[in-house]
């Protein structure tokens, strides 16, 4: 049962975990949506709102 590309590191730079992508399009990004996914989305949202308010 070989699934190339299914095992990859989490996209959170501060995380050292890996994920096994079980999604149909093979596009999972984080080891845990509850932890890393939430942190990365919150960080991106904060950066967008800070950039918009500085203009």
PDB file with SEQRES, HELIX, SHEET and CRYST1 records, atoms N, CA, C and O in Angstrom:
SEQRES   1 A   55  UNK UNK UNK UNK UNK UNK UNK UNK UNK UNK UNK UNK UNK          
SEQRES   2 A   55  UNK UNK UNK UNK UNK UNK UNK UNK UNK UNK UNK UNK UNK          
SEQRES   3 A   55  UNK UNK UNK UNK UNK UNK UNK UNK UNK UNK UNK UNK UNK          
SEQRES   4 A   55  UNK UNK UNK UNK UNK UNK UNK UNK UNK UNK UNK UNK UNK          
SEQRES   5 A   55  UNK UNK UNK                                                  
HELIX    1 AA1 UNK A   33  UNK A   37  3                                   5    
HELIX    2 AA2 UNK A   38  UNK A   54  1                                  17    
SHEET    1 AA1 2 UNK A   7  UNK A   9  0                                        
SHEET    2 AA1 2 UNK A  18  UNK A  20 -1                                        
CRYST1    1.000    1.000    1.000  90.00  90.00  90.00 P 1           1          
ATOM      1  N   UNK A   1       0.839  -1.186   0.000  1.00  0.00           N  
ATOM      2  CA  UNK A   1       0.000   0.000   0.000  1.00  0.00           C  
ATOM      3  C   UNK A   1       0.882   1.246   0.000  1.00  0.00           C  
ATOM      4  O   UNK A   1       1.117   1.844   1.050  1.00  0.00           O  
ATOM      5  N   UNK A   2       1.352   1.623  -1.138  1.00  0.00           N  
ATOM      6  CA  UNK A   2       2.234   2.780  -1.275  1.00  0.00           C  
ATOM      7  C   UNK A   2       1.433   3.999  -1.713  1.00  0.00           C  
ATOM      8  O   UNK A   2       0.681   3.939  -2.686  1.00  0.00           O  
ATOM      9  N   UNK A   3       1.596   5.095  -0.997  1.00  0.00           N  
ATOM     10  CA  UNK A   3       0.912   6.347  -1.321  1.00  0.00           C  
ATOM     11  C   UNK A   3       1.931   7.468  -1.387  1.00  0.00           C  
ATOM     12  O   UNK A   3       2.147   8.153  -0.388  1.00  0.00           O  
ATOM     13  N   UNK A   4       2.564   7.677  -2.528  1.00  0.00           N  
ATOM     14  CA  UNK A   4       3.587   8.726  -2.611  1.00  0.00           C  
ATOM     15  C   UNK A   4       3.002  10.106  -2.334  1.00  0.00           C  
ATOM     16  O   UNK A   4       1.901  10.429  -2.779  1.00  0.00           O  
ATOM     17  N   UNK A   5       3.748  10.903  -1.600  1.00  0.00           N  
ATOM     18  CA  UNK A   5       3.325  12.264  -1.321  1.00  0.00           C  
ATOM     19  C   UNK A   5       2.347  12.381  -0.176  1.00  0.00           C  
ATOM     20  O   UNK A   5       1.941  13.495   0.155  1.00  0.00           O  
ATOM     21  N   UNK A   6       1.951  11.295   0.439  1.00  0.00           N  
ATOM     22  CA  UNK A   6       0.967  11.350   1.517  1.00  0.00           C  
ATOM     23  C   UNK A   6       1.590  11.698   2.864  1.00  0.00           C  
ATOM     24  O   UNK A   6       0.903  12.252   3.720  1.00  0.00           O  
ATOM     25  N   UNK A   7       2.837  11.398   3.075  1.00  0.00           N  
ATOM     26  CA  UNK A   7       3.528  11.720   4.320  1.00  0.00           C  
ATOM     27  C   UNK A   7       4.370  12.967   4.079  1.00  0.00           C  
ATOM     28  O   UNK A   7       5.241  12.975   3.210  1.00  0.00           O  
ATOM     29  N   UNK A   8       4.107  14.024   4.854  1.00  0.00           N  
ATOM     30  CA  UNK A   8       4.871  15.263   4.692  1.00  0.00           C  
ATOM     31  C   UNK A   8       4.871  16.048   5.998  1.00  0.00           C  
ATOM     32  O   UNK A   8       4.036  15.819   6.874  1.00  0.00           O  
ATOM     33  N   UNK A   9       5.810  16.970   6.116  1.00  0.00           N  
ATOM     34  CA  UNK A   9       5.874  17.772   7.352  1.00  0.00           C  
ATOM     35  C   UNK A   9       4.726  18.771   7.424  1.00  0.00           C  
ATOM     36  O   UNK A   9       4.187  19.193   6.400  1.00  0.00           O  
ATOM     37  N   UNK A  10       4.365  19.135   8.631  1.00  0.00           N  
ATOM     38  CA  UNK A  10       3.351  20.157   8.878  1.00  0.00           C  
ATOM     39  C   UNK A  10       3.856  21.487   8.329  1.00  0.00           C  
ATOM     40  O   UNK A  10       5.053  21.764   8.396  1.00  0.00           O  
ATOM     41  N   UNK A  11       2.961  22.315   7.787  1.00  0.00           N  
ATOM     42  CA  UNK A  11       3.368  23.605   7.220  1.00  0.00           C  
ATOM     43  C   UNK A  11       3.597  24.693   8.258  1.00  0.00           C  
ATOM     44  O   UNK A  11       4.035  25.792   7.918  1.00  0.00           O  
ATOM     45  N   UNK A  12       3.308  24.403   9.508  1.00  0.00           N  
ATOM     46  CA  UNK A  12       3.598  25.354  10.576  1.00  0.00           C  
ATOM     47  C   UNK A  12       5.101  25.320  10.823  1.00  0.00           C  
ATOM     48  O   UNK A  12       5.625  24.273  11.204  1.00  0.00           O  
ATOM     49  N   UNK A  13       5.821  26.438  10.619  1.00  0.00           N  
ATOM     50  CA  UNK A  13       7.276  26.432  10.786  1.00  0.00           C  
ATOM     51  C   UNK A  13       7.730  26.067  12.196  1.00  0.00           C  
ATOM     52  O   UNK A  13       8.848  25.580  12.369  1.00  0.00           O  
ATOM     53  N   UNK A  14       6.902  26.288  13.195  1.00  0.00           N  
ATOM     54  CA  UNK A  14       7.270  25.974  14.563  1.00  0.00           C  
ATOM     55  C   UNK A  14       6.941  24.547  14.973  1.00  0.00           C  
ATOM     56  O   UNK A  14       7.227  24.150  16.103  1.00  0.00           O  
ATOM     57  N   UNK A  15       6.350  23.778  14.083  1.00  0.00           N  
ATOM     58  CA  UNK A  15       5.942  22.406  14.391  1.00  0.00           C  
ATOM     59  C   UNK A  15       6.928  21.432  13.767  1.00  0.00           C  
ATOM     60  O   UNK A  15       7.406  21.641  12.652  1.00  0.00           O  
ATOM     61  N   UNK A  16       7.222  20.375  14.493  1.00  0.00           N  
ATOM     62  CA  UNK A  16       8.158  19.367  13.990  1.00  0.00           C  
ATOM     63  C   UNK A  16       7.454  18.055  13.646  1.00  0.00           C  
ATOM     64  O   UNK A  16       8.114  17.044  13.404  1.00  0.00           O  
ATOM     65  N   UNK A  17       6.135  18.063  13.624  1.00  0.00           N  
ATOM     66  CA  UNK A  17       5.385  16.846  13.359  1.00  0.00           C  
ATOM     67  C   UNK A  17       5.159  16.644  11.867  1.00  0.00           C  
ATOM     68  O   UNK A  17       5.314  17.570  11.071  1.00  0.00           O  
ATOM     69  N   UNK A  18       4.795  15.439  11.507  1.00  0.00           N  
ATOM     70  CA  UNK A  18       4.459  15.090  10.136  1.00  0.00           C  
ATOM     71  C   UNK A  18       2.979  14.747  10.072  1.00  0.00           C  
ATOM     72  O   UNK A  18       2.356  14.475  11.098  1.00  0.00           O  
ATOM     73  N   UNK A  19       2.427  14.758   8.893  1.00  0.00           N  
ATOM     74  CA  UNK A  19       1.038  14.374   8.733  1.00  0.00           C  
ATOM     75  C   UNK A  19       0.921  13.355   7.614  1.00  0.00           C  
ATOM     76  O   UNK A  19       1.704  13.352   6.663  1.00  0.00           O  
ATOM     77  N   UNK A  20      -0.060  12.504   7.749  1.00  0.00           N  
ATOM     78  CA  UNK A  20      -0.408  11.580   6.677  1.00  0.00           C  
ATOM     79  C   UNK A  20      -1.695  12.111   6.087  1.00  0.00           C  
ATOM     80  O   UNK A  20      -2.732  12.134   6.750  1.00  0.00           O  
ATOM     81  N   UNK A  21      -1.626  12.533   4.856  1.00  0.00           N  
ATOM     82  CA  UNK A  21      -2.756  13.174   4.193  1.00  0.00           C  
ATOM     83  C   UNK A  21      -3.767  12.131   3.749  1.00  0.00           C  
ATOM     84  O   UNK A  21      -3.486  11.301   2.885  1.00  0.00           O  
ATOM     85  N   UNK A  22      -4.950  12.187   4.353  1.00  0.00           N  
ATOM     86  CA  UNK A  22      -6.037  11.282   3.988  1.00  0.00           C  
ATOM     87  C   UNK A  22      -7.086  12.004   3.148  1.00  0.00           C  
ATOM     88  O   UNK A  22      -8.100  11.408   2.785  1.00  0.00           O  
ATOM     89  N   UNK A  23      -6.857  13.274   2.835  1.00  0.00           N  
ATOM     90  CA  UNK A  23      -7.841  14.020   2.066  1.00  0.00           C  
ATOM     91  C   UNK A  23      -7.849  13.559   0.608  1.00  0.00           C  
ATOM     92  O   UNK A  23      -6.831  13.114   0.078  1.00  0.00           O  
ATOM     93  N   UNK A  24      -9.001  13.673  -0.017  1.00  0.00           N  
ATOM     94  CA  UNK A  24      -9.149  13.209  -1.390  1.00  0.00           C  
ATOM     95  C   UNK A  24      -8.253  13.979  -2.366  1.00  0.00           C  
ATOM     96  O   UNK A  24      -7.612  13.351  -3.209  1.00  0.00           O  
ATOM     97  N   UNK A  25      -8.182  15.322  -2.286  1.00  0.00           N  
ATOM     98  CA  UNK A  25      -7.314  16.044  -3.227  1.00  0.00           C  
ATOM     99  C   UNK A  25      -5.834  16.058  -2.840  1.00  0.00           C  
ATOM    100  O   UNK A  25      -5.020  16.651  -3.549  1.00  0.00           O  
ATOM    101  N   UNK A  26      -5.473  15.408  -1.716  1.00  0.00           N  
ATOM    102  CA  UNK A  26      -4.080  15.327  -1.276  1.00  0.00           C  
ATOM    103  C   UNK A  26      -3.492  16.717  -1.002  1.00  0.00           C  
ATOM    104  O   UNK A  26      -2.379  17.022  -1.430  1.00  0.00           O  
ATOM    105  N   UNK A  27      -4.249  17.554  -0.285  1.00  0.00           N  
ATOM    106  CA  UNK A  27      -3.809  18.923  -0.037  1.00  0.00           C  
ATOM    107  C   UNK A  27      -3.819  19.317   1.437  1.00  0.00           C  
ATOM    108  O   UNK A  27      -3.850  20.509   1.743  1.00  0.00           O  
ATOM    109  N   UNK A  28      -3.794  18.364   2.350  1.00  0.00           N  
ATOM    110  CA  UNK A  28      -3.759  18.693   3.777  1.00  0.00           C  
ATOM    111  C   UNK A  28      -2.473  19.468   4.073  1.00  0.00           C  
ATOM    112  O   UNK A  28      -1.434  19.215   3.463  1.00  0.00           O  
ATOM    113  N   UNK A  29      -2.551  20.411   5.010  1.00  0.00           N  
ATOM    114  CA  UNK A  29      -1.404  21.277   5.282  1.00  0.00           C  
ATOM    115  C   UNK A  29      -0.844  21.144   6.682  1.00  0.00           C  
ATOM    116  O   UNK A  29       0.357  21.322   6.884  1.00  0.00           O  
ATOM    117  N   UNK A  30      -1.695  20.833   7.662  1.00  0.00           N  
ATOM    118  CA  UNK A  30      -1.261  20.845   9.051  1.00  0.00           C  
ATOM    119  C   UNK A  30      -1.464  19.500   9.719  1.00  0.00           C  
ATOM    120  O   UNK A  30      -2.347  18.731   9.340  1.00  0.00           O  
ATOM    121  N   UNK A  31      -0.637  19.222  10.720  1.00  0.00           N  
ATOM    122  CA  UNK A  31      -0.744  17.964  11.456  1.00  0.00           C  
ATOM    123  C   UNK A  31      -2.062  17.915  12.226  1.00  0.00           C  
ATOM    124  O   UNK A  31      -2.655  16.848  12.385  1.00  0.00           O  
ATOM    125  N   UNK A  32      -2.514  19.066  12.699  1.00  0.00           N  
ATOM    126  CA  UNK A  32      -3.766  19.144  13.445  1.00  0.00           C  
ATOM    127  C   UNK A  32      -4.451  20.461  13.118  1.00  0.00           C  
ATOM    128  O   UNK A  32      -3.866  21.529  13.295  1.00  0.00           O  
ATOM    129  N   UNK A  33      -5.670  20.391  12.649  1.00  0.00           N  
ATOM    130  CA  UNK A  33      -6.408  21.613  12.363  1.00  0.00           C  
ATOM    131  C   UNK A  33      -6.714  22.366  13.649  1.00  0.00           C  
ATOM    132  O   UNK A  33      -6.760  23.597  13.654  1.00  0.00           O  
ATOM    133  N   UNK A  34      -6.925  21.636  14.739  1.00  0.00           N  
ATOM    134  CA  UNK A  34      -7.255  22.259  16.017  1.00  0.00           C  
ATOM    135  C   UNK A  34      -6.086  23.026  16.609  1.00  0.00           C  
ATOM    136  O   UNK A  34      -6.300  23.994  17.340  1.00  0.00           O  
ATOM    137  N   UNK A  35      -4.860  22.625  16.317  1.00  0.00           N  
ATOM    138  CA  UNK A  35      -3.694  23.280  16.904  1.00  0.00           C  
ATOM    139  C   UNK A  35      -2.960  24.096  15.849  1.00  0.00           C  
ATOM    140  O   UNK A  35      -3.070  25.322  15.831  1.00  0.00           O  
ATOM    141  N   UNK A  36      -2.224  23.444  14.985  1.00  0.00           N  
ATOM    142  CA  UNK A  36      -1.400  24.158  14.002  1.00  0.00           C  
ATOM    143  C   UNK A  36      -2.232  24.932  12.986  1.00  0.00           C  
ATOM    144  O   UNK A  36      -1.919  26.080  12.671  1.00  0.00           O  
ATOM    145  N   UNK A  37      -3.280  24.315  12.478  1.00  0.00           N  
ATOM    146  CA  UNK A  37      -4.120  24.990  11.485  1.00  0.00           C  
ATOM    147  C   UNK A  37      -4.735  26.247  12.058  1.00  0.00           C  
ATOM    148  O   UNK A  37      -4.746  27.285  11.396  1.00  0.00           O  
ATOM    149  N   UNK A  38      -5.245  26.178  13.269  1.00  0.00           N  
ATOM    150  CA  UNK A  38      -5.854  27.323  13.910  1.00  0.00           C  
ATOM    151  C   UNK A  38      -4.829  28.423  14.165  1.00  0.00           C  
ATOM    152  O   UNK A  38      -5.118  29.598  13.939  1.00  0.00           O  
ATOM    153  N   UNK A  39      -3.648  28.060  14.627  1.00  0.00           N  
ATOM    154  CA  UNK A  39      -2.604  29.055  14.893  1.00  0.00           C  
ATOM    155  C   UNK A  39      -2.183  29.770  13.617  1.00  0.00           C  
ATOM    156  O   UNK A  39      -2.022  30.990  13.607  1.00  0.00           O  
ATOM    157  N   UNK A  40      -2.004  29.005  12.537  1.00  0.00           N  
ATOM    158  CA  UNK A  40      -1.549  29.607  11.286  1.00  0.00           C  
ATOM    159  C   UNK A  40      -2.630  30.504  10.692  1.00  0.00           C  
ATOM    160  O   UNK A  40      -2.325  31.586  10.190  1.00  0.00           O  
ATOM    161  N   UNK A  41      -3.880  30.073  10.741  1.00  0.00           N  
ATOM    162  CA  UNK A  41      -4.970  30.899  10.223  1.00  0.00           C  
ATOM    163  C   UNK A  41      -5.146  32.166  11.060  1.00  0.00           C  
ATOM    164  O   UNK A  41      -5.393  33.240  10.512  1.00  0.00           O  
ATOM    165  N   UNK A  42      -5.022  32.050  12.380  1.00  0.00           N  
ATOM    166  CA  UNK A  42      -5.132  33.216  13.253  1.00  0.00           C  
ATOM    167  C   UNK A  42      -3.981  34.187  12.986  1.00  0.00           C  
ATOM    168  O   UNK A  42      -4.192  35.400  12.948  1.00  0.00           O  
ATOM    169  N   UNK A  43      -2.780  33.670  12.803  1.00  0.00           N  
ATOM    170  CA  UNK A  43      -1.615  34.505  12.514  1.00  0.00           C  
ATOM    171  C   UNK A  43      -1.799  35.262  11.203  1.00  0.00           C  
ATOM    172  O   UNK A  43      -1.523  36.459  11.122  1.00  0.00           O  
ATOM    173  N   UNK A  44      -2.268  34.553  10.179  1.00  0.00           N  
ATOM    174  CA  UNK A  44      -2.486  35.179   8.874  1.00  0.00           C  
ATOM    175  C   UNK A  44      -3.578  36.255   8.956  1.00  0.00           C  
ATOM    176  O   UNK A  44      -3.445  37.323   8.358  1.00  0.00           O  
ATOM    177  N   UNK A  45      -4.655  35.969   9.697  1.00  0.00           N  
ATOM    178  CA  UNK A  45      -5.729  36.940   9.871  1.00  0.00           C  
ATOM    179  C   UNK A  45      -5.217  38.185  10.594  1.00  0.00           C  
ATOM    180  O   UNK A  45      -5.528  39.307  10.194  1.00  0.00           O  
ATOM    181  N   UNK A  46      -4.440  37.994  11.648  1.00  0.00           N  
ATOM    182  CA  UNK A  46      -3.891  39.113  12.405  1.00  0.00           C  
ATOM    183  C   UNK A  46      -2.997  39.982  11.518  1.00  0.00           C  
ATOM    184  O   UNK A  46      -3.067  41.209  11.585  1.00  0.00           O  
ATOM    185  N   UNK A  47      -2.160  39.355  10.692  1.00  0.00           N  
ATOM    186  CA  UNK A  47      -1.284  40.110   9.786  1.00  0.00           C  
ATOM    187  C   UNK A  47      -2.089  40.905   8.772  1.00  0.00           C  
ATOM    188  O   UNK A  47      -1.755  42.052   8.472  1.00  0.00           O  
ATOM    189  N   UNK A  48      -3.159  40.296   8.235  1.00  0.00           N  
ATOM    190  CA  UNK A  48      -3.996  41.011   7.258  1.00  0.00           C  
ATOM    191  C   UNK A  48      -4.685  42.203   7.896  1.00  0.00           C  
ATOM    192  O   UNK A  48      -4.733  43.277   7.296  1.00  0.00           O  
ATOM    193  N   UNK A  49      -5.223  42.039   9.104  1.00  0.00           N  
ATOM    194  CA  UNK A  49      -5.939  43.142   9.748  1.00  0.00           C  
ATOM    195  C   UNK A  49      -4.965  44.241  10.181  1.00  0.00           C  
ATOM    196  O   UNK A  49      -5.316  45.420  10.143  1.00  0.00           O  
ATOM    197  N   UNK A  50      -3.761  43.876  10.587  1.00  0.00           N  
ATOM    198  CA  UNK A  50      -2.763  44.884  10.962  1.00  0.00           C  
ATOM    199  C   UNK A  50      -2.297  45.684   9.742  1.00  0.00           C  
ATOM    200  O   UNK A  50      -2.091  46.894   9.835  1.00  0.00           O  
ATOM    201  N   UNK A  51      -2.133  45.019   8.613  1.00  0.00           N  
ATOM    202  CA  UNK A  51      -1.710  45.695   7.384  1.00  0.00           C  
ATOM    203  C   UNK A  51      -2.798  46.637   6.896  1.00  0.00           C  
ATOM    204  O   UNK A  51      -2.497  47.738   6.434  1.00  0.00           O  
ATOM    205  N   UNK A  52      -4.054  46.226   6.989  1.00  0.00           N  
ATOM    206  CA  UNK A  52      -5.168  47.049   6.535  1.00  0.00           C  
ATOM    207  C   UNK A  52      -5.378  48.281   7.392  1.00  0.00           C  
ATOM    208  O   UNK A  52      -5.779  49.324   6.875  1.00  0.00           O  
ATOM    209  N   UNK A  53      -5.121  48.193   8.681  1.00  0.00           N  
ATOM    210  CA  UNK A  53      -5.320  49.308   9.594  1.00  0.00           C  
ATOM    211  C   UNK A  53      -4.182  50.308   9.576  1.00  0.00           C  
ATOM    212  O   UNK A  53      -4.351  51.435  10.042  1.00  0.00           O  
ATOM    213  N   UNK A  54      -3.021  49.925   9.046  1.00  0.00           N  
ATOM    214  CA  UNK A  54      -1.853  50.807   9.044  1.00  0.00           C  
ATOM    215  C   UNK A  54      -1.875  51.810   7.892  1.00  0.00           C  
ATOM    216  O   UNK A  54      -1.138  52.795   7.919  1.00  0.00           O  
ATOM    217  N   UNK A  55      -2.702  51.572   6.894  1.00  0.00           N  
ATOM    218  CA  UNK A  55      -2.740  52.472   5.724  1.00  0.00           C  
ATOM    219  C   UNK A  55      -3.477  53.751   5.995  1.00  0.00           C  
ATOM    220  O   UNK A  55      -3.589  54.599   5.109  1.00  0.00           O  
TER     221      UNK A  55                                                      
END                                                                             
